[in-house]
Amino acid sequence: MPVADHPHHDQLIALYSDHHGWLLGWLRRKIGNTFDAADLAQDTFARIMVSRELGTVQEPRAYLTTIAKGLVVNWYQRQALERSYLDALAAMPEEQAPSAEQRCLILETLHEIDRMLDALPAKVRQAFLLSQLEGMKYEDIARQLDVSLISVKRYMKQAFLHCLAVIE
């Protein structure tokens, strides 16, 4: 939606002009990187544009910080995922390592999978990862998560349906 069509257009413009610099500095201190901080600041305001809650905001910096913290957590998770992948690549024999283009495609796919799994409830995500990455049987997953076998089956069904819905 264009900014001019936002129901709280004037508040959005004021929020951006009054607090963008502050938010950028806060993010820069959190992640130590000006370029990513700028991207996260823009993402924060993009989230606010999509939201309809702007009219009820009493503490703008607290509101911005709450949204930005979630984005920072996601950013750190993506960074950790990339580091793990790059570490695995570094351990591979050079002749087996994927090309630069393949690495980019794989990283992009990993980020998409991470976003997809991030939308799942924690126990569902855990059960799915234990099954798919660790190769654990449902009974073992139930013991590890301290839930019933039927719960694990429900979690797996939920995860598979979610994956199918995202792919379609």
Backbone as CSV, one residue per row, in Angstrom:
resi,resn,N_x,N_y,N_z,CA_x,CA_y,CA_z,C_x,C_y,C_z
1,MET,0.849,-1.160,0.000,0.000,0.000,0.000,0.906,1.238,0.000
2,PRO,0.644,2.189,-0.877,1.439,3.421,-0.868,1.254,4.164,0.447
3,VAL,2.298,4.859,0.870,2.247,5.595,2.140,1.078,6.572,2.143
4,ALA,0.847,7.233,1.029,-0.223,8.237,0.957,-1.600,7.633,1.206
5,ASP,-1.771,6.334,0.948,-3.057,5.666,1.158,-3.193,5.048,2.547
6,HIS,-2.154,5.101,3.340,-2.203,4.506,4.686,-3.201,5.288,5.531
7,PRO,-4.037,4.589,6.325,-5.040,5.292,7.136,-4.433,6.268,8.147
8,HIS,-3.178,6.066,8.507,-2.515,6.950,9.473,-1.311,7.628,8.805
9,HIS,-1.509,8.097,7.593,-0.443,8.668,6.769,0.401,9.688,7.530
10,ASP,-0.234,10.675,8.124,0.504,11.750,8.810,1.295,11.211,10.003
11,GLN,0.699,10.272,10.755,1.400,9.680,11.892,2.601,8.862,11.425
12,LEU,2.443,8.152,10.325,3.527,7.343,9.779,4.698,8.233,9.347
13,ILE,4.397,9.299,8.655,5.437,10.247,8.214,6.136,10.853,9.430
14,ALA,5.355,11.252,10.428,5.935,11.846,11.638,6.792,10.829,12.388
15,LEU,6.298,9.611,12.497,7.059,8.558,13.183,8.396,8.338,12.481
16,TYR,8.356,8.265,11.176,9.580,8.038,10.403,10.546,9.207,10.565
17,SER,10.067,10.408,10.362,10.980,11.565,10.424,11.486,11.816,11.843
18,ASP,10.674,11.555,12.843,11.086,11.804,14.233,11.993,10.715,14.805
19,HIS,11.857,9.471,14.315,12.525,8.367,14.992,13.416,7.486,14.119
20,HIS,13.437,7.696,12.804,14.250,6.847,11.936,15.725,6.905,12.319
21,GLY,16.254,8.101,12.523,17.665,8.253,12.892,17.985,7.551,14.205
22,TRP,17.097,7.706,15.171,17.300,7.050,16.462,17.289,5.528,16.285
23,LEU,16.297,5.007,15.530,16.188,3.567,15.319,17.412,3.031,14.590
24,LEU,17.877,3.754,13.589,19.068,3.333,12.849,20.272,3.228,13.787
25,GLY,20.454,4.210,14.656,21.553,4.160,15.628,21.406,2.998,16.592
26,TRP,20.192,2.768,17.052,19.939,1.664,17.984,20.275,0.335,17.318
27,LEU,19.826,0.167,16.082,20.106,-1.074,15.356,21.591,-1.225,15.060
28,ARG,22.252,-0.147,14.710,23.691,-0.197,14.423,24.457,-0.671,15.656
29,ARG,24.062,-0.180,16.830,24.716,-0.616,18.068,24.425,-2.083,18.365
30,LYS,23.220,-2.543,18.033,22.846,-3.931,18.304,23.611,-4.919,17.426
31,ILE,23.747,-4.579,16.131,24.328,-5.562,15.214,25.699,-5.178,14.687
32,GLY,26.125,-3.942,14.934,27.475,-3.537,14.565,27.715,-3.417,13.076
33,ASN,26.670,-3.157,12.303,26.807,-3.119,10.863,25.816,-2.095,10.306
34,THR,26.336,-1.036,9.721,25.494,0.063,9.239,24.555,-0.374,8.123
35,PHE,25.049,-1.176,7.196,24.229,-1.559,6.049,23.044,-2.433,6.467
36,ASP,23.302,-3.441,7.278,22.208,-4.291,7.743,21.284,-3.524,8.683
37,ALA,21.834,-2.617,9.466,21.000,-1.791,10.347,20.034,-0.950,9.515
38,ALA,20.516,-0.401,8.424,19.646,0.400,7.548,18.536,-0.469,6.956
39,ASP,18.883,-1.686,6.537,17.866,-2.597,6.000,16.828,-2.939,7.060
40,LEU,17.294,-3.216,8.281,16.370,-3.575,9.358,15.491,-2.394,9.757
41,ALA,16.041,-1.186,9.715,15.231,0.004,10.015,14.118,0.134,8.977
42,GLN,14.471,-0.041,7.705,13.453,0.039,6.650,12.419,-1.075,6.811
43,ASP,12.887,-2.268,7.163,11.958,-3.376,7.378,11.004,-3.082,8.533
44,THR,11.518,-2.419,9.555,10.676,-2.051,10.698,9.551,-1.131,10.254
45,PHE,9.893,-0.110,9.490,8.862,0.821,9.028,7.936,0.166,8.005
46,ALA,8.460,-0.768,7.221,7.609,-1.491,6.272,6.568,-2.315,7.035
47,ARG,6.976,-2.923,8.142,6.023,-3.691,8.958,4.941,-2.771,9.519
48,ILE,5.355,-1.590,9.921,4.391,-0.644,10.484,3.402,-0.201,9.408
49,MET,3.891,-0.026,8.186,2.999,0.378,7.098,1.905,-0.654,6.867
50,VAL,2.244,-1.912,6.987,1.277,-2.982,6.756,0.306,-3.076,7.935
51,SER,0.780,-2.687,9.099,-0.022,-2.762,10.320,-1.084,-1.666,10.325
52,ARG,-2.125,-1.911,11.049,-3.192,-0.904,11.210,-3.207,-0.344,12.632
53,GLU,-2.173,-0.660,13.424,-2.169,-0.309,14.844,-1.567,1.059,15.135
54,LEU,-1.083,1.741,14.153,-0.335,2.973,14.385,-1.133,4.024,15.155
55,GLY,-2.424,4.048,14.965,-3.256,5.032,15.647,-3.269,4.873,17.160
56,THR,-2.912,3.700,17.679,-2.972,3.439,19.117,-1.618,3.536,19.806
57,VAL,-0.562,3.886,19.073,0.789,3.899,19.639,0.948,5.083,20.588
58,GLN,1.311,4.766,21.838,1.533,5.791,22.854,3.019,6.100,23.033
59,GLU,3.845,5.060,22.923,5.293,5.183,23.102,5.984,4.758,21.808
60,PRO,6.254,5.703,20.909,6.783,5.344,19.590,8.099,4.572,19.632
61,ARG,9.019,4.955,20.489,10.306,4.257,20.512,10.164,2.843,21.061
62,ALA,9.305,2.659,22.030,9.060,1.308,22.541,8.413,0.452,21.454
63,TYR,7.501,1.031,20.717,6.832,0.328,19.612,7.847,-0.055,18.541
64,LEU,8.683,0.891,18.141,9.717,0.620,17.139,10.695,-0.447,17.636
65,THR,11.084,-0.332,18.894,12.034,-1.281,19.463,11.453,-2.694,19.476
66,THR,10.199,-2.834,19.826,9.556,-4.150,19.862,9.581,-4.806,18.484
67,ILE,9.215,-4.052,17.470,9.217,-4.589,16.109,10.643,-4.898,15.669
68,ALA,11.555,-3.962,15.911,12.946,-4.127,15.480,13.618,-5.302,16.184
69,LYS,13.300,-5.537,17.455,13.906,-6.673,18.170,13.578,-7.993,17.489
70,GLY,12.329,-8.148,17.074,11.949,-9.363,16.362,12.725,-9.517,15.063
71,LEU,12.913,-8.415,14.361,13.677,-8.455,13.116,15.149,-8.759,13.381
72,VAL,15.691,-8.223,14.483,17.091,-8.490,14.837,17.275,-9.976,15.175
73,VAL,16.338,-10.543,15.912,16.419,-11.971,16.238,16.440,-12.787,14.948
74,ASN,15.548,-12.460,14.017,15.525,-13.170,12.735,16.836,-12.978,11.979
75,TRP,17.385,-11.784,12.033,18.647,-11.487,11.355,19.772,-12.352,11.937
76,TYR,19.843,-12.422,13.269,20.867,-13.257,13.912,20.689,-14.732,13.556
77,GLN,19.444,-15.189,13.485,19.200,-16.579,13.110,19.687,-16.842,11.686
78,ARG,19.405,-15.907,10.773,19.876,-16.066,9.392,21.394,-16.066,9.338
79,GLN,22.030,-15.195,10.140,23.487,-15.143,10.167,24.073,-16.457,10.677
80,ALA,23.475,-17.014,11.720,23.949,-18.293,12.277,23.765,-19.419,11.254
81,LEU,22.647,-19.401,10.563,22.393,-20.397,9.530,23.446,-20.298,8.422
82,GLU,23.738,-19.080,7.994,24.760,-18.881,6.960,26.129,-19.347,7.441
83,ARG,26.485,-19.005,8.674,27.781,-19.422,9.216,27.896,-20.945,9.270
84,SER,26.824,-21.598,9.684,26.841,-23.055,9.748,27.044,-23.648,8.359
85,TYR,26.340,-23.093,7.397,26.473,-23.581,6.026,27.885,-23.335,5.505
86,LEU,28.410,-22.136,5.734,29.758,-21.816,5.245,30.817,-22.660,5.958
87,ASP,30.602,-22.956,7.235,31.527,-23.847,7.956,31.502,-25.246,7.356
88,ALA,30.297,-25.710,7.016,30.181,-27.038,6.391,30.869,-27.045,5.032
89,LEU,30.737,-25.961,4.292,31.417,-25.858,2.996,32.933,-25.879,3.161
90,ALA,33.413,-25.168,4.171,34.859,-25.094,4.399,35.433,-26.464,4.741
91,ALA,34.624,-27.321,5.336,35.092,-28.657,5.713,35.067,-29.639,4.533
92,MET,34.423,-29.230,3.440,34.327,-30.111,2.268,35.620,-30.082,1.463
93,PRO,35.946,-31.198,0.837,37.068,-31.168,-0.108,36.741,-30.179,-1.235
94,GLU,37.735,-29.427,-1.670,37.509,-28.356,-2.638,36.831,-28.835,-3.917
95,GLU,37.185,-30.030,-4.383,36.609,-30.536,-5.630,35.117,-30.876,-5.497
96,GLN,34.619,-31.013,-4.267,33.202,-31.317,-4.044,32.389,-30.074,-3.713
97,ALA,33.057,-28.965,-3.478,32.363,-27.743,-3.073,31.515,-27.200,-4.228
98,PRO,30.325,-26.696,-3.918,29.467,-26.137,-4.967,30.045,-24.823,-5.509
99,SER,29.622,-24.472,-6.694,30.065,-23.215,-7.312,29.479,-22.038,-6.537
100,ALA,29.969,-20.840,-6.825,29.457,-19.635,-6.163,27.967,-19.471,-6.428
101,GLU,27.539,-19.740,-7.648,26.118,-19.642,-7.990,25.300,-20.651,-7.201
102,GLN,25.784,-21.884,-7.113,25.080,-22.910,-6.344,25.016,-22.532,-4.868
103,ARG,26.100,-21.970,-4.331,26.110,-21.544,-2.923,25.039,-20.499,-2.671
104,CYS,24.914,-19.531,-3.572,23.888,-18.493,-3.418,22.492,-19.098,-3.440
105,LEU,22.262,-20.010,-4.364,20.950,-20.659,-4.445,20.662,-21.480,-3.195
106,ILE,21.663,-22.180,-2.705,21.489,-22.991,-1.493,21.205,-22.091,-0.293
107,LEU,21.956,-20.994,-0.158,21.716,-20.065,0.959,20.315,-19.472,0.879
108,GLU,19.891,-19.105,-0.309,18.548,-18.553,-0.480,17.496,-19.585,-0.075
109,THR,17.702,-20.828,-0.473,16.781,-21.905,-0.114,16.783,-22.136,1.397
110,LEU,17.958,-22.118,2.012,18.034,-22.279,3.470,17.262,-21.169,4.185
111,HIS,17.384,-19.942,3.701,16.646,-18.827,4.310,15.140,-19.018,4.153
112,GLU,14.713,-19.492,2.996,13.283,-19.741,2.786,12.785,-20.835,3.722
113,ILE,13.545,-21.900,3.858,13.167,-22.989,4.762,13.116,-22.484,6.199
114,ASP,14.096,-21.678,6.580,14.132,-21.122,7.933,12.895,-20.275,8.203
115,ARG,12.519,-19.426,7.243,11.321,-18.592,7.407,10.075,-19.466,7.507
116,MET,10.032,-20.508,6.689,8.887,-21.402,6.693,8.762,-22.101,8.049
117,LEU,9.870,-22.617,8.551,9.845,-23.326,9.831,9.607,-22.380,11.001
118,ASP,10.059,-21.140,10.857,9.890,-20.156,11.919,8.414,-19.858,12.185
119,ALA,7.576,-20.088,11.178,6.143,-19.828,11.337,5.436,-20.934,12.124
120,LEU,6.125,-22.032,12.359,5.524,-23.148,13.097,5.666,-22.956,14.607
121,PRO,4.720,-23.489,15.386,4.894,-23.494,16.841,6.166,-24.260,17.215
122,ALA,6.766,-23.927,18.336,8.072,-24.468,18.730,8.103,-26.001,18.756
123,LYS,7.136,-26.630,19.386,7.164,-28.109,19.488,6.981,-28.756,18.115
124,VAL,6.165,-28.148,17.281,5.957,-28.676,15.929,7.273,-28.585,15.152
125,ARG,7.919,-27.456,15.244,9.204,-27.245,14.550,10.250,-28.234,15.070
126,GLN,10.303,-28.406,16.401,11.276,-29.333,16.988,11.034,-30.753,16.504
127,ALA,9.789,-31.181,16.539,9.466,-32.544,16.107,9.845,-32.729,14.636
128,PHE,9.511,-31.770,13.821,9.814,-31.856,12.393,11.320,-31.942,12.157
129,LEU,12.079,-31.090,12.829,13.533,-31.098,12.642,14.169,-32.385,13.172
130,LEU,13.695,-32.861,14.307,14.230,-34.118,14.845,13.963,-35.273,13.886
131,SER,12.798,-35.264,13.277,12.455,-36.326,12.335,13.248,-36.193,11.031
132,GLN,13.237,-35.012,10.465,13.801,-34.833,9.134,15.318,-34.688,9.114
133,LEU,15.876,-34.029,10.120,17.321,-33.825,10.127,18.075,-34.876,10.920
134,GLU,17.488,-35.300,12.025,18.160,-36.277,12.881,17.750,-37.707,12.561
135,GLY,16.672,-37.861,11.780,16.210,-39.194,11.419,15.588,-39.954,12.581
136,MET,15.136,-39.232,13.591,14.571,-39.892,14.769,13.191,-40.469,14.461
137,LYS,12.871,-41.573,15.118,11.544,-42.175,15.016,10.588,-41.374,15.893
138,TYR,9.310,-41.438,15.533,8.300,-40.677,16.261,8.289,-41.008,17.751
139,GLU,8.488,-42.273,18.096,8.487,-42.679,19.509,9.627,-41.994,20.269
140,ASP,10.794,-41.909,19.620,11.946,-41.258,20.253,11.716,-39.750,20.393
141,ILE,11.086,-39.171,19.391,10.767,-37.740,19.445,9.804,-37.480,20.598
142,ALA,8.815,-38.351,20.742,7.843,-38.192,21.831,8.544,-38.206,23.183
143,ARG,9.482,-39.136,23.345,10.232,-39.200,24.613,11.063,-37.937,24.812
144,GLN,11.756,-37.504,23.774,12.635,-36.336,23.912,11.842,-35.061,24.199
145,LEU,10.686,-34.913,23.550,9.881,-33.709,23.757,8.926,-33.836,24.937
146,ASP,8.887,-35.046,25.537,8.003,-35.324,26.669,6.533,-35.062,26.311
147,VAL,6.139,-35.648,25.168,4.751,-35.563,24.710,4.324,-36.959,24.282
148,SER,3.040,-37.116,23.999,2.536,-38.422,23.566,2.887,-38.673,22.098
149,LEU,2.830,-39.927,21.716,3.083,-40.310,20.329,2.060,-39.658,19.402
150,ILE,0.815,-39.620,19.842,-0.227,-39.002,19.017,0.059,-37.508,18.807
151,SER,0.639,-36.852,19.814,1.006,-35.434,19.654,2.083,-35.274,18.588
152,VAL,3.063,-36.164,18.610,4.124,-36.096,17.592,3.528,-36.292,16.207
153,LYS,2.612,-37.221,16.076,1.972,-37.451,14.775,1.198,-36.209,14.330
154,ARG,0.514,-35.573,15.269,-0.197,-34.321,14.945,0.775,-33.224,14.543
155,TYR,1.873,-33.103,15.290,2.896,-32.101,14.972,3.438,-32.311,13.555
156,MET,3.730,-33.567,13.239,4.288,-33.866,11.918,3.277,-33.558,10.823
157,LYS,2.031,-33.909,11.053,0.992,-33.600,10.066,0.899,-32.094,9.874
158,GLN,0.894,-31.358,10.983,0.821,-29.896,10.909,2.013,-29.331,10.138
159,ALA,3.203,-29.846,10.409,4.409,-29.353,9.734,4.356,-29.659,8.239
160,PHE,3.978,-30.876,7.879,3.911,-31.242,6.458,2.847,-30.425,5.728
161,LEU,1.692,-30.234,6.352,0.655,-29.420,5.718,1.115,-27.980,5.547
162,HIS,1.805,-27.470,6.544,2.340,-26.108,6.455,3.344,-26.007,5.300
163,CYS,4.241,-26.980,5.195,5.235,-26.981,4.113,4.549,-27.021,2.753
164,LEU,3.530,-27.869,2.619,2.799,-27.964,1.358,2.096,-26.654,1.016
165,ALA,1.505,-26.030,2.027,0.794,-24.763,1.792,1.760,-23.666,1.342
166,VAL,2.946,-23.653,1.906,3.931,-22.630,1.551,4.456,-22.857,0.142
167,ILE,4.634,-24.120,-0.224,5.190,-24.451,-1.541,4.188,-24.114,-2.638
168,GLU,2.924,-24.331,-2.398,1.907,-24.109,-3.439,1.716,-22.692,-3.719
